[in-house]
Amino acid sequence: MDLSNKIAIVTGASSGIGISFSKKLIERGAKVYGLARRLNRLMEIQNELGNQFSPIQADVTRHEEIRSWIKSQFSGDENPHILINNAGLGLFGNVEDVSLDDWHTMVNTNLNGVFYLTREVVPLMKKYDGHCHIVNIASVAGLLGNPQLSGYNATKFGLRGFSEALFKELRYDKIKVTTMFPGSIATSFFDQFGGTHSNMLQPDDVADTLIHLLETPDNFLVNEIALRPLNPKNPDES
Ligand SMILES: NC(=O)c1ccc[n+]([C@@H]2O[C@H](COP(=O)([O-])OP(=O)(O)OC[C@H]3O[C@@H](n4cnc5c(N)ncnc54)[C@H](OP(=O)(O)O)[C@@H]3O)[C@@H](O)[C@H]2O)c1
């Protein structure tokens, strides 16, 4: 896909890889609707990226909010060509210590939120003559289970299943579906786990991979891709 003048929706655009995705898409000439709950952060990002970035304050766990934004935003000629389902979070702990609230927050954000937005966007993409692309940001935690990650693993494994079904369902509608499975990335995701270190993946590098996936030829689909630091160890601890 040629990204110039394409319309992209990026969830989780107020932080981390969502900022890098938005920045790289805009550098390629796309227009980005950046969704997140913190409007002040989104406004700061608009100051940095310019008016090709439109801040949209929305909570992906609230279906009605998402539905009415899509309905009002795309009531005219403009339709989204790209959807990056990126908003997500991990709340870790031994299974008996994971609160019901934490479990539900992960399921509502990482899984239900993806469904809520995707079900509203797909009909718009089906109306478009050319190719469209949905990219779901899972995690290596969607490929491998690990202690203390049961809830996060459950949502990201679930996202993998959702994405694979969608890829097969939407391919003949010219809608590509890709699932990304990144390892540790240096973002605020790690604020609650002691911070980041220099051997983690860098957000801009992950975003370069996203751009590559989006720019592949129309009949060429990377449906799944795993990204990892070659050496994942914290250099300060070795
Ligand atoms: N960092 C990693 O190591 C890593 C590795 C693999 C996969 N991932 C995945 O990558 C994605 C992005 O994470 P990140 O590392 O960039 O983390 P981050 O810096 O913490 O960003 C998370 C983003 O999600 C948004 N968000 C959370 N709940 C939301 C909600 N209910 N509605 C709308 N937006 C919401 C946050 O915005 P607001 O708080 O403003 O709403 C924020 O913009 C997540 O899906 C994560 O699971 C991260």
The ligand as an SDF file (V2000), in Angstrom:
LIG
                    3D

 48 52  0  0  0  0  0  0  0  0999 V2000
    6.2320   -2.7270   25.8070 N   0  0  0  0  0  0  0  0  0  0  0  0
    6.3570   -4.0160   25.5410 C   0  0  0  0  0  0  0  0  0  0  0  0
    7.3150   -4.6890   25.9420 O   0  0  0  0  0  0  0  0  0  0  0  0
    5.3270   -4.7290   24.7060 C   0  0  0  0  0  0  0  0  0  0  0  0
    5.6900   -5.9610   24.1500 C   0  0  0  0  0  0  0  0  0  0  0  0
    4.7800   -6.6260   23.3740 C   0  0  0  0  0  0  0  0  0  0  0  0
    3.5420   -6.0950   23.1220 C   0  0  0  0  0  0  0  0  0  0  0  0
    3.2020   -4.8950   23.6850 N   0  0  0  0  0  0  0  0  0  0  0  0
    1.8720   -4.3770   23.4040 C   0  0  0  0  0  0  0  0  0  0  0  0
    2.0170   -3.1450   22.7250 O   0  0  0  0  0  0  0  0  0  0  0  0
    0.8690   -2.3500   22.9380 C   0  0  0  0  0  0  0  0  0  0  0  0
    1.3110   -0.9300   23.2950 C   0  0  0  0  0  0  0  0  0  0  0  0
    2.0250   -0.9620   24.5000 O   0  0  0  0  0  0  0  0  0  0  0  0
    3.2090    0.0370   24.8580 P   0  0  0  0  0  0  0  0  0  0  0  0
    4.3740   -0.7980   25.1540 O   0  0  0  0  0  0  0  0  0  0  0  0
    3.3180    1.1140   23.8540 O   0  0  0  0  0  0  0  0  0  0  0  0
    2.6510    0.5520   26.2720 O   0  0  0  0  0  0  0  0  0  0  0  0
    2.2860    1.9970   26.8450 P   0  0  0  0  0  0  0  0  0  0  0  0
    3.3910    2.9600   26.5810 O   0  0  0  0  0  0  0  0  0  0  0  0
    1.8710    1.7320   28.2520 O   0  0  0  0  0  0  0  0  0  0  0  0
    1.0160    2.4320   25.9740 O   0  0  0  0  0  0  0  0  0  0  0  0
   -0.2480    1.8380   26.1340 C   0  0  0  0  0  0  0  0  0  0  0  0
   -1.2620    2.6560   25.3610 C   0  0  0  0  0  0  0  0  0  0  0  0
   -2.5460    2.0220   25.4660 O   0  0  0  0  0  0  0  0  0  0  0  0
   -3.5060    3.0380   25.7680 C   0  0  0  0  0  0  0  0  0  0  0  0
   -4.6540    2.4530   26.4570 N   0  0  0  0  0  0  0  0  0  0  0  0
   -4.6550    1.6420   27.5320 C   0  0  0  0  0  0  0  0  0  0  0  0
   -5.9100    1.3540   27.9020 N   0  0  0  0  0  0  0  0  0  0  0  0
   -6.7320    2.0040   27.0100 C   0  0  0  0  0  0  0  0  0  0  0  0
   -8.1280    2.1140   26.8620 C   0  0  0  0  0  0  0  0  0  0  0  0
   -8.9820    1.4910   27.6940 N   0  0  0  0  0  0  0  0  0  0  0  0
   -8.6180    2.8490   25.8390 N   0  0  0  0  0  0  0  0  0  0  0  0
   -7.7840    3.5010   24.9900 C   0  0  0  0  0  0  0  0  0  0  0  0
   -6.4460    3.4330   25.0860 N   0  0  0  0  0  0  0  0  0  0  0  0
   -5.9350    2.7010   26.0920 C   0  0  0  0  0  0  0  0  0  0  0  0
   -2.7510    4.0400   26.6410 C   0  0  0  0  0  0  0  0  0  0  0  0
   -3.3610    5.3200   26.5600 O   0  0  0  0  0  0  0  0  0  0  0  0
   -4.2180    6.0210   27.7170 P   0  0  0  0  0  0  0  0  0  0  0  0
   -3.6820    5.5720   29.0380 O   0  0  0  0  0  0  0  0  0  0  0  0
   -4.0210    7.4790   27.4550 O   0  0  0  0  0  0  0  0  0  0  0  0
   -5.6230    5.5750   27.4730 O   0  0  0  0  0  0  0  0  0  0  0  0
   -1.4100    4.0690   25.9200 C   0  0  0  0  0  0  0  0  0  0  0  0
   -1.4710    4.9850   24.8390 O   0  0  0  0  0  0  0  0  0  0  0  0
    0.0470   -3.0550   24.0230 C   0  0  0  0  0  0  0  0  0  0  0  0
   -1.0060   -3.7660   23.3940 O   0  0  0  0  0  0  0  0  0  0  0  0
    1.0370   -4.0350   24.6230 C   0  0  0  0  0  0  0  0  0  0  0  0
    0.3860   -5.1700   25.1580 O   0  0  0  0  0  0  0  0  0  0  0  0
    4.0800   -4.1790   24.4570 C   0  0  0  0  0  0  0  0  0  0  0  0
  1  2  1  0
  2  3  2  0
  2  4  1  0
  4  5  1  0
  4 48  2  0
  5  6  2  0
  6  7  1  0
  7  8  2  0
  8  9  1  0
  8 48  1  0
  9 10  1  0
  9 46  1  0
 10 11  1  0
 11 12  1  0
 11 44  1  0
 12 13  1  0
 13 14  1  0
 14 15  2  0
 14 16  1  0
 14 17  1  0
 17 18  1  0
 18 19  2  0
 18 20  1  0
 18 21  1  0
 21 22  1  0
 22 23  1  0
 23 24  1  0
 23 42  1  0
 24 25  1  0
 25 26  1  0
 25 36  1  0
 26 27  1  0
 26 35  1  0
 27 28  2  0
 28 29  1  0
 29 30  1  0
 29 35  2  0
 30 31  1  0
 30 32  2  0
 32 33  1  0
 33 34  2  0
 34 35  1  0
 36 37  1  0
 36 42  1  0
 37 38  1  0
 38 39  2  0
 38 40  1  0
 38 41  1  0
 42 43  1  0
 44 45  1  0
 44 46  1  0
 46 47  1  0
M  CHG  2   8   1  16  -1
M  END
$$$$
